Amino acid sequence: MSINQLCGKRVLIRVDFNVPISGKKILDDFRIRASLPIIQKLLKIGSQVFLITHLEKDGLIPHLDQVAKHIQKTLDIPVRFLKGEITPHPRLFSERIIIFDNIRLNKGEKKNDMLFAKRLARWGDYYINDAFAVCHREHASVVGVPKFLPGETGPLVNKEIKELSRAFNPQTPFLFILGGKKFSTKEPLVAKFLKIADTIFIGGALANTFLYQRGLQIGKSVVDQNSIPKEILYHKNLLFPSDVVVLRAKRKIIVSINGVELDDVIYDAGPKTLLSLSGLLKKSKFILWNGTLGLCEKGFCDGTKALAIAIGKSKAYSIVGGGDTVAAIRELKLEKNFDFISTGGGAMLEFLAKGTLPGIEAIKKRK
C-alpha cells in the first residue's frame, strides 16, 4: 500500500524504544530518534499513529510514562498514553499519537498468543514493523499481528536489511570484528563468515573461550563451557589478542597473552593488539564490528575507544552494531566514525547468520 493511502487510517507501528532510563530521565534516545521519520511522515499525511514497544530494565518491565512524555516533548504534539494492559475493545481518541504501555506487561506478547495478537490488531487498519532490534523475536507484536492486518516493514528495518546485506557480498579485504560472550549463540555466524571474511578478529570475553580451548592460560576470566569445533577453533583466518589488560591485585596491568597468571582476570585488549588491528584496518575495504573489546561498563573501554578511532581513520566502509558496542560509541561521541550504526544486537547477529528474521518473514508471508 502506498503511504499516502494511509491518510485517515489507524496505523500500528512496532517500534523499539527499549532505551536506558535513570529515574525520570531517558539517558539516550538513539532508538527513539531512529523511528521518528516514519512517525512524522504518517502524521503529515493525516494518519493516527499507535506506537507499540517494550522496555526492560534489570529484568523488570516498567511502565512507559517517561517514554510517552519524551515523545510528546520531542514531536511537540499531544500524546495519549494508555497505561496498563491492552484492552480488548479499541477506543476513539482525538490525539494523533497513542502509545500503548509496555507491551510485555501483556502475558500473550512473549508467548505469541494469537488471541492477544488479534486483540492488538483490532486497534489498527494497517501495521508497520519499524523495530529491527526485535525482528528476531517470535512475539505477538512482531509475528502475530501481521496475520490479522495488512502491513509492511518500515524505513528503519529496510535500511538495516540493505546495509547489513552488504556483508554477504562485501568489498575485500573484509575484516570482521566480533566480541561478546557466548560462543554457542555465535557459532553459525562464525562458521558462515569464515567463508566470506578475509579475517575475523575474536575479542572480548568471546576470545577467552577460544584461547582457553586452545590451551592458553586465561586465569579467572569468564569463559563459555560450550565446545568449539576444531575446524573453527584453529581456522587460519581467525585472529586473537596478542596482549591484554588484566586486573591483578586490584591493579590494571598489560601483559602478553602468554603472560596471564592463574588469578588474573582479562578485561580488555592491549595496545599491541590494537596496533595489529590498526594495520589491518588500513588495508581493509569493508569492516563489520559487533561486540566491545573490553568490559566498558566497568571502565575497561580503552580498547574499544582505540578501535573506534582507528576505524574512523580507515577508508573502508564500516558497519557497527550491538547494544553495548553502540552505547560505548555514543558515550565516546564517535558515531561519525562509522558509515552505518545498526540498532540491532541479537537481531543483527541472527540476520547476518540467516539472511532474514521472523519479523521480516511475517510481513512477506502476509503479502
Summary of the structure (lengths in Angstrom):
residues: 367
radius of gyration: 22.1
end to end distance: 10.4
largest distance: 67.4
contacts: 1254
relative contact order: 0.12
helix: 40%
strand: 19%
